[in-house]
Amino acid sequence: MEAINYAGQTVEVNDEGFLTNSEHWTPEVAGAIAEEVGIGPLTDEHWKVITFCREDAAQQGTPPGLRRISKLSGVNMKDLYRLFPKGPGKLAARISGLPKPQGCI
């Protein structure tokens, strides 16, 4: 594990950059992670996906996979790839402060 400073807050991340404790997530941390991975600034569309991911993970106990996000968030698959290029399920989870979803390489 590595400690990284995002938006003035030190958080621990695993070797793939996912927060090890999602309780340390804040919207400011999300913005800093998004900038780090080349996405940003975050738009209302990004926040719709991030909010869905966090709420769904709280209800289901695991982060949602890409199909679940596209089916239930109101953001279609094409737009998910536009918003979170090069792995939208994985990037959305990381920016949302959640563990890597199962099924993501």
C-alpha positions as a Markdown table, in Angstrom:
| # | Residue | x | y | z |
|---|---|---|---|---|
| 1 | Met | 0.0 | 0.0 | 0.0 |
| 2 | Glu | 1.0 | 3.5 | -0.7 |
| 3 | Ala | 0.0 | 6.8 | 0.8 |
| 4 | Ile | -1.0 | 9.5 | -1.7 |
| 5 | Asn | -2.0 | 13.1 | -1.1 |
| 6 | Tyr | -5.2 | 14.0 | -3.0 |
| 7 | Ala | -6.7 | 17.5 | -2.6 |
| 8 | Gly | -4.8 | 18.0 | 0.7 |
| 9 | Gln | -6.0 | 14.6 | 2.1 |
| 10 | Thr | -3.6 | 11.7 | 2.5 |
| 11 | Val | -5.2 | 8.4 | 1.6 |
| 12 | Glu | -3.9 | 4.8 | 1.2 |
| 13 | Val | -4.2 | 3.2 | -2.2 |
| 14 | Asn | -3.4 | -0.3 | -3.4 |
| 15 | Asp | -0.9 | -1.1 | -6.2 |
| 16 | Glu | -3.6 | -0.3 | -8.9 |
| 17 | Gly | -4.4 | 3.1 | -7.3 |
| 18 | Phe | -7.8 | 2.1 | -5.7 |
| 19 | Leu | -8.5 | 3.6 | -2.3 |
| 20 | Thr | -8.0 | 0.9 | 0.4 |
| 21 | Asn | -10.7 | 2.6 | 2.6 |
| 22 | Ser | -13.6 | 4.1 | 0.7 |
| 23 | Glu | -14.6 | 6.1 | 3.8 |
| 24 | His | -11.6 | 8.4 | 3.0 |
| 25 | Trp | -13.2 | 9.4 | -0.3 |
| 26 | Thr | -14.5 | 12.9 | -0.8 |
| 27 | Pro | -15.6 | 14.8 | -3.9 |
| 28 | Glu | -12.3 | 16.6 | -3.8 |
| 29 | Val | -10.4 | 13.3 | -3.7 |
| 30 | Ala | -12.5 | 12.2 | -6.7 |
| 31 | Gly | -11.6 | 15.3 | -8.6 |
| 32 | Ala | -7.9 | 14.8 | -7.9 |
| 33 | Ile | -8.0 | 11.1 | -9.0 |
| 34 | Ala | -9.9 | 12.1 | -12.2 |
| 35 | Glu | -7.2 | 14.6 | -13.0 |
| 36 | Glu | -4.5 | 12.1 | -12.3 |
| 37 | Val | -6.0 | 9.6 | -14.8 |
| 38 | Gly | -6.6 | 12.3 | -17.4 |
| 39 | Ile | -10.3 | 12.8 | -16.9 |
| 40 | Gly | -11.5 | 16.2 | -15.8 |
| 41 | Pro | -12.8 | 18.4 | -14.8 |
| 42 | Leu | -15.7 | 16.2 | -13.7 |
| 43 | Thr | -19.0 | 17.1 | -15.3 |
| 44 | Asp | -22.5 | 16.5 | -14.2 |
| 45 | Glu | -22.6 | 13.4 | -16.3 |
| 46 | His | -19.5 | 12.1 | -14.5 |
| 47 | Trp | -21.1 | 12.8 | -11.2 |
| 48 | Lys | -24.3 | 11.0 | -12.2 |
| 49 | Val | -22.1 | 7.8 | -12.7 |
| 50 | Ile | -20.0 | 8.4 | -9.6 |
| 51 | Thr | -23.1 | 9.0 | -7.4 |
| 52 | Phe | -24.7 | 5.8 | -8.8 |
| 53 | Cys | -21.6 | 3.7 | -8.2 |
| 54 | Arg | -21.3 | 4.9 | -4.6 |
| 55 | Glu | -25.0 | 4.4 | -3.8 |
| 56 | Asp | -25.2 | 1.0 | -5.6 |
| 57 | Ala | -22.1 | -0.2 | -3.8 |
| 58 | Ala | -23.6 | 0.8 | -0.4 |
| 59 | Gln | -26.8 | -1.1 | -1.2 |
| 60 | Gln | -25.2 | -4.2 | -2.9 |
| 61 | Gly | -22.0 | -4.5 | -0.8 |
| 62 | Thr | -19.8 | -4.5 | -3.9 |
| 63 | Pro | -19.0 | -2.0 | -6.6 |
| 64 | Pro | -21.2 | -2.3 | -9.7 |
| 65 | Gly | -19.8 | -3.7 | -12.9 |
| 66 | Leu | -20.0 | -1.9 | -16.3 |
| 67 | Arg | -23.2 | -3.6 | -17.4 |
| 68 | Arg | -24.9 | -2.7 | -14.2 |
| 69 | Ile | -23.8 | 0.9 | -14.4 |
| 70 | Ser | -25.0 | 1.2 | -18.0 |
| 71 | Lys | -28.3 | -0.5 | -17.3 |
| 72 | Leu | -29.3 | 1.3 | -14.1 |
| 73 | Ser | -27.5 | 4.6 | -14.0 |
| 74 | Gly | -29.2 | 6.2 | -16.9 |
| 75 | Val | -25.9 | 6.6 | -18.8 |
| 76 | Asn | -25.6 | 4.3 | -21.8 |
| 77 | Met | -22.5 | 2.3 | -22.7 |
| 78 | Lys | -21.3 | 4.6 | -25.4 |
| 79 | Asp | -21.4 | 7.6 | -23.1 |
| 80 | Leu | -19.6 | 5.6 | -20.3 |
| 81 | Tyr | -16.7 | 5.0 | -22.7 |
| 82 | Arg | -16.7 | 8.7 | -23.6 |
| 83 | Leu | -16.7 | 9.8 | -20.0 |
| 84 | Phe | -14.3 | 7.1 | -18.7 |
| 85 | Pro | -12.1 | 6.1 | -21.7 |
| 86 | Lys | -9.9 | 3.0 | -21.5 |
| 87 | Gly | -11.9 | 1.0 | -19.0 |
| 88 | Pro | -15.1 | 2.8 | -17.8 |
| 89 | Gly | -16.0 | 0.3 | -15.1 |
| 90 | Lys | -12.6 | 0.3 | -13.5 |
| 91 | Leu | -12.1 | 4.1 | -13.8 |
| 92 | Ala | -15.6 | 4.9 | -12.5 |
| 93 | Ala | -15.0 | 2.7 | -9.5 |
| 94 | Arg | -11.5 | 4.2 | -8.8 |
| 95 | Ile | -12.8 | 7.8 | -9.0 |
| 96 | Ser | -15.7 | 6.8 | -6.8 |
| 97 | Gly | -13.4 | 5.5 | -4.1 |
| 98 | Leu | -14.5 | 1.9 | -4.5 |
| 99 | Pro | -12.6 | -1.3 | -4.9 |
| 100 | Lys | -12.0 | -2.6 | -8.4 |
| 101 | Pro | -15.2 | -4.3 | -9.6 |
| 102 | Gln | -15.1 | -8.1 | -10.1 |
| 103 | Gly | -14.7 | -8.9 | -13.8 |
| 104 | Cys | -12.5 | -5.9 | -14.5 |
| 105 | Ile | -9.1 | -6.8 | -15.8 |
